[in-house]
């Protein structure tokens, strides 16, 4: 925030920010004839889109006062200077700055405009802002036609540069950093500096004063020791920065905890260094199924990193004793064919732990020094790097500077010049390590196209990469023909420093840009129409020496400039061959992840020639997409090193991780997921949340550390989670998203011989889980791995030793039953037993339509499946011949008991909180009241621990009983809201939101969140009936109770369950779709367009082509055919909801030029305040107001713009001028 003065005296308080495309109209209003004379007629939107840096100045009223756009090439015609060769152009013109200006330290001003009377102040503020935003920038250059003189504001800042050769066409002007943001004066610290520096330290960290006293800084400076130095930076005779260094570095500790091999172990070369393992040894270690991935034991206290590392070293010494081969007791019956029993249960898949990593050994002396203490005044913190040249002068024999910072310390500007060392175990290390190499001081980093003579240097750079052969092949293709055999353009660039190749990149023209645009939200980052097709590049390989990692964005910027591209895309595919086709070493953190778009399921046979292009509709293997463009090359991310640990791979947990990972301006380095089976490939649940394709398009494994294991304890005082195998995972923020799981029921031990019935059993006994290890043929079906194991087991069964008993009354039980029938298991071998329910609300995941219940019951009967209701598990009898196998299972009913010889017992009841999770929560003294208690911001009684999902309930002070539990709401929305409750802690753009939530007087903190997304269930029921049910969020009453209500609304039904074409829509009193039920016969690969039908939820029936009137008139006889018609495709579009919101905004605002008339929405609200109904006369007046004020034309224009902009998805609609 700065104050500038006009030429007439008045002042304005201004703020500088990056320019948005919405600023374009205001910028154009500032332009004058003088502006056009200097810069020509410029398409401002196009300039903002293509500029590397565009800055806008606004006042307190958000009025635009000034604008400037900067690019990395001069504004001259291509016939005079190609953008990729401007250095040669300057050299040919004989400008004296040629040897000093490089693409790393120079930008060109392409446009400047400011409000009259404020031009000088705006120009100075923009220049100062640009130099502060880009620390490596030293020159701002301006090229104008020779006959055009710069205006006064520019003339005061930019100085003319005369060339040695005659240039008739253009003149060059230069602006120097030292004139606006001078390099700081750095000197040795003296005791008197403590007076200036102590307030800075106090503001940044009060703990230092609390621990060491008020005069700790003066004492530190006075107690100067050998190999320890302290420097200060001063401005105007006042110390504004401090840095202290030491030659004492515990390199062994750093090597144990961090990956410092790229820095030669921070030691100098030594003849005895062992850099390679020769010969390589492959060691395979079998581990028990329940073991998680290797995680080093955490220290008791995260305050002492060294103690924890010593513990880790001790454990590493005992590794050989723990790595024992499979014992006799765990041998499979297949090991001795003569002992193989007739009844066999396959073992769970257990991937062996293959240890192939070699740890280099270094014996040289230390090659680094450490930065122990650092502080900088906020006003000058962007110049923190000015310390580094002086620091390295004090250590002439050292090549590296290292600094460690706590996880919760935000990454300050100095660290942006350092390279973050990857922790070997990010869950335990208490600090982050950053490394800087002396070579970074030279600022000698150049990018150029590859030549033939560079191949041997490139080969040395990529020799240790798995994709080295592919990279070298692409280099050869580029050198030979610049194109692939199919004609695709290939470009190869290398980065070099001091004449040595330090990086290489391979780019091809993006040939699938139509597919990318239609399947990914790239328009969140670019205006697609402002980028030519040949400006989109496909990044195949990118490799850069870690020492120069802080130049990654500069490398990308030069690839875009020299390759004449404006965008780069990098896919991360699912599969083992991905790393060979594509490789991105150290660079993916600088790209932004792009969300995949939901696609319309088109009825291709009905649309015929009106269907979208094959480039849009074709099927490609799913992949995650990453992107960078010109604007992003100079836009830094906010780095967050806080350890955020998520427990549970539920839909809520995955949604939370997705939201954080896809924040484009944030980089989370320490996201961790604790889950028994790690990240799932698909969510195995009737609750429709994530499909396999959606999970593949997220590629969460790129951003999330995965720890396989189960939580059994939480140590709140030291902030770590204890896993089932005793290992520990440290956290700064803990998210509990374990949800509820199906459990094996505990036997009621009812006396069946005495005639016990359900009347003798308490409701609590029915819901109690079995806490011991279940027998081998008893399964609780929760995860995708459980489903795969069951299908693998049953597909190999030839002889059944009893029934397969399925116990539960959920959709998952029905879907599993159908899967077994589809597998070919005879229905006579299957039994479905359903426990009673006494809940006042309907079970959230069971179907209730009478016709559907009847059809499913008859289908089970026809298949031979035995089915009973109101059954309570009484107990089981163990087999005497086969170890750990249940022989038969027993149940009570309202009348007589049931006993079945058991081949397998599949449990879908009870569904409750896992016993280990409960014990962990309870022992940690987190408030538990039937469920884990949270507040409206998802916080438990520990502010560092939050929770969401079916594990939780709201505190009783909210008076939100069972109806508000998260079970009945969309899991993805809950995870998103959980993430949004955490983001204000880290995201500087959301600081105001964080302050509002901390305000105890805010009334919204006393209300529970309102969830609006629908709840969806999908699967195949017995009889081959594909079932889709979409309903409103929250608790739902039984179906018959809903129908009996006078306020229920209307029911629209077509088809029948028996015919396999049942479709039901429930339209509520507000004429919006509230419930959707679809049932069709499964026929081959043809299935319901689930994603289409979900979009019907909460849509007003008028959007659906006046559905209610058409149905009443008998014009709609089949809703499936009705929604296949071309008019409906726009409703299924992923951006149709945005269109609805925009139309709502139009109707809620007064018409243009008629502010005194009010809005249409305000008129309707006024009518409803007086009466609950709108009369025919009032409706007529509202319609006339809508027509006469121009609102109709505005809405129509917005609709036409929507159809035109998304025409690649919606070609079935006619555009103006087509007819």
C-alpha positions, 0 to 999 in steps of 0.5 A: 500500500502506497500513497501517490500524489497527482500533479494538482495536489490530491493524493491516492492510496494505491495497491498493486496487484496482478492484472486480471482480464476483468480489468481490461475495460477500465484499462481501455478507459485510461488510454489516450491518443498519446498512449496509442501513438506510443504503443499502437492499438493493443488488444488489452485482453490479449496482452494480459493473457500473453504477458509474463507480468502484468501489474494493475494499480487500484485505489481503495475504491477498487478503481484502476489507476494504472497498468503496465504489461511486460513480456520477455521479448521486445515489441517490434515486428517479427521481420525486424526481430524474432522473439527468440533472437532479441539478444542477437538483434541488440548485438547487431544494433550495437547497444552497449547493454548487449553483454549485460542483458540476458533473458534471466535479468531483463523484461520489456515494457509493452504497454503503460497507461495511467490516470491523467495527473497520476502518471508519474506516481503510477509509473514509479510504483509499477516499476518498484513493484516489478523489481520487488516481485522478480528478484533476478530482474535488473533491466526493464527495457522499452522499444519505441518507434524512432519517431515517437518520443516517450511520455513524461512519466516514462521519460523520467524512468527509462533512459535512451540507449544509443547503439553503435550502428544506425537504427532508423526504425526503433529506439531502445530505452532502459530502466535499471534496478539500482535506481529504484530498488538498490542492492543492499549494503551488507557489512559485519554486524556490530553490537549497536545493530541490536537496537535496530534488529531486536524489534524485527526479531520480536515481531517474527519470533517472540520465543527467542526473547523468551528463551534467551532474554531481551539482549540475546542478539547483542550477546551473540554478536559480541561472543564472536567465535572462530568459524562463526560470522554475523552480517547485517544489511543496512539502508540509510544507516539503519540495520534492516536485516541480519544473518549469522553463519557457522562452519559447524554442520552435522552432515551425518545427521543430514545424510540420514534424514534427507536426500542430499546425494544430488549435492554429493552428500555436502562433502568434498570429493574423496578417492574413497567415496563409494558412489555406485553399488557394484554389483547391484543386489536385489533383496526381497523381504517377505512381511506379514499382511498386517504390516504397513510400509516402512516408517521410521520410529518417531522421537518422543519429542519433535523438538530434538531432531538429532535424538530421533535420528539416533533412534532411527539409526539404532533401529536400522542396525537391527533391521537384519534381525527383523527381516525373517523369512516366512515361518512354518506357521505361516506356510501355505497348504500348497507348500505340501501338496499331500496336506492340501485340504479340500477347503482352501481360502487363498491368501491375501495379496502381499507385495514383497518389499523389494529393496534396491536403493543404494546409499552412497558413502562420502568420506570427504571433508565438509563442503558446506556451512549453515545459516543459523539465524536470519531476519529481514524487514518486511519492506526489503525482504525481497532483497534477502538474496543480496546477503548471499555473495557476502556470505560465501566470501566468508567461506571461500572453501565451501560450495554449499549453504544450508538452512533448516526451518521448522515446518510451520514457518512460512517460506520466506523470500530467501528460501526461494533461491534455495533448493528444498532437500527431500526428507527420507521420511517426511513424517518424522523429520522436525525441520525442512532442509534447504540448500544453496550452491555457490554456482547460483551466485553467478546468475549464468543460466542460459537456455538454447536449442540442442545441437548435435555436439551437445549429445555427449553432455546430455548423455552424462546428465540423463544417464541415471534416469529410467527414461534416458534412452527415450530422452536421447532418442528424442534428441537424435530425432530433433537433431536429424529432422526436427519432426517425428515420423508422423510429422509431429514437431519436436523441439529440444532445449538444454540449460547450461551454466558456465558452459556446462549442460545442466538440464534438458527438455523435450517438447512436442506440439500438442496434437490433442488440444481439443481433447484437453480443452474439452476434458480438462479445465484449462480455461481456469488458467488461460483464455483459450481463444487467445492462443493459436493451436501451434502455441500449445506444447506437450512436455515429454521430458524435463531434467534439471540439475537439483543445484539449479532447481530454483531456475526451473521456472526460468527454464520453462519461460525460455522454452515458451519464448524460444519455442514460440509457445504460450502453454505447456501441458504435461500428462501423468498417466496410470501405468508402469510405462509412464516414466519412460514416455514422460519424465519430469525430474524436479519440475512438477512442483512448478506446474499447476494441476488441472482438474478433469471435467465431467463429460456429457454422455451423448446418445450418439445414435440419436444425435448422428451428424449433430454429435460432437467431433471425434476429437472430443468424444474419443476415449483415451486412457485417463491421465492427470494433467499439469500446466504452465503458461507465460503468466505463471512463469513469474507467479510464485507459489506459496510453499507450505511445509506443515505436516498435514496427516489424513487418517482414512482413505474414505471419500471424505479424506480423498476429497480433502486431499484433492482440494488441497492438491489442486490449489494452483497457488499453493504447494503442500510439501507434506501431505500424508495419508494413513490408510490400510491399503493406501490410495484406492484405485476405486471407491468400493461402495454403493455411495457414488463418489469417485469413479476409477477414471476420476481417481486416475485423473487426480493422481494424488500419489504425485502430491501425497505421501502414503503410509499403509497402516491402521491408527491405534493411538494419538499422542496429542502432546507430542503430535504423532499418530501411532500405527498398529505395528508401533510405528509413528507418524508426526503431524502438525494438523491431523484430519480424522476421516476414517468414517464407519466400516462394516464390522463382523457382528458379535454373537448374542449367544442366544439359546436357540435350543430354548427357543430364543427369538428376537424379542429376547435380544436388545437393540444394543446387542444387535449393533455390537461388533466382534472385536477379536480376529475373525475366522478365515472365512468371515469377511467384513466387506469394506474396501476394493481389496476386500471385493477383489479378494472375494471375487478371486476366492469365489472364482476358484471354488469348485465345491461348496462346503455350505452356504455363502451367507450375506448378512446386512440390509444395505445396498452394498449387500445387494450389490455383492449378492449380484456380483456373486450371481454374475460370477456364476455361483448358483443361487442355491448356494447364497443366503441373504439375511437382513437384520431388523432396523428401528431407526426413526429415519430411513436407512440412507442407502436402501431402496424403498419403492414398492415395485423395486422391492418386489422385483428384487425379491422375485429376482432373488427367488427366481435365482434360488437365493434364500432370503430372510428379514429380521434376522439377528446373528446368534453365533457360530460353530468352529470347524473341528477339522479345518483350523480357524474356519466357521462351520455353521452360523446361527440366527434368531428371528421373530419366530424360529431360529436359522442355522446354516452350514457356512462356506463363507460369511460376508458381513454388512452389519453392523456399520460402526466406528472401527474399534482401533479408531475409537480407542485411539480417539478415546485414549487421546481424550478427544470428546466422544459422544457416540461419535467424535464430537466436532464444532461447526468448523470441524474442530475437535476439542484439540484445535490441531485435530479436525474430523469429518464424515460418519465418524463425527457428530456435532456438539450438543450445543448446536441442537443438531441431532441425528438429522445433521450427521454426515452420513446423509450428505455428499462425502465429496462436499464434506471433504471439500468443506473440511479443506476450506476450513483449513485453508485460511490457516495457510492461504494468505488470500483467505486471511480475512476469512480466518479472522471472521471465523476467529470472531466469537461474535460472528453468528455463523459460528453458532450454526452448523454448515449447510450442505447442498450437493445431492446424495447418490447411490449406484450399482447393480441389484439382483436380477441384473437391474442397474439402480441409480438413486439421487436424493436431497442431502440430509436424513430422509423419512421412509418412502410411504411417509414422504408420499403421505405428506401434503407438501410432498409435491408431484411424482412423475413415473414412466416405465416399470421395473419389470420391463427394465425401464423404470424412471421416477422423478419427484418434483417438490413444491418449488417445482424442482427435482428433489429425487431421481430413481432409475432402474434398467436391465443391464444389457452388455456394456450399455449402462445408465448415463449416471453423470447426466442424470445427477445433473437433473437434481435441484433443476426447476422443471421449466429448465426441463422443457416444461416437463410437468405440463408435457407429462400431464398432457401425455406428451412424455411417455418415456423419460429415458427417451425424453432426456436423450433429445438434443435439447437436453444436452446443455443441461448435462453440461458441466458449466450449466450450473454456472450459467444458472448462477449468472442468470440469477445474478442478472435477475437479482440486479437492477436493469442497466440505467434503471437502478431506481426500478429495483431488480426482478428478484426484489419485486418477487420478494416483496410480493411474497412478504405480503402474500404466499402466492403470486396472482395472475395480475402480479405475474403479468406485471413481472413478465412485462417488467422482465420484457421491457427493462431489457432483462430478457435480451440480457439473459438471451445474450448470455445463453447464446454466449454459453452455447457459442463458447461451449460449441465443441461440446454442444454442436446440436444447437443452432447458432445465430446466423445458421438458419 
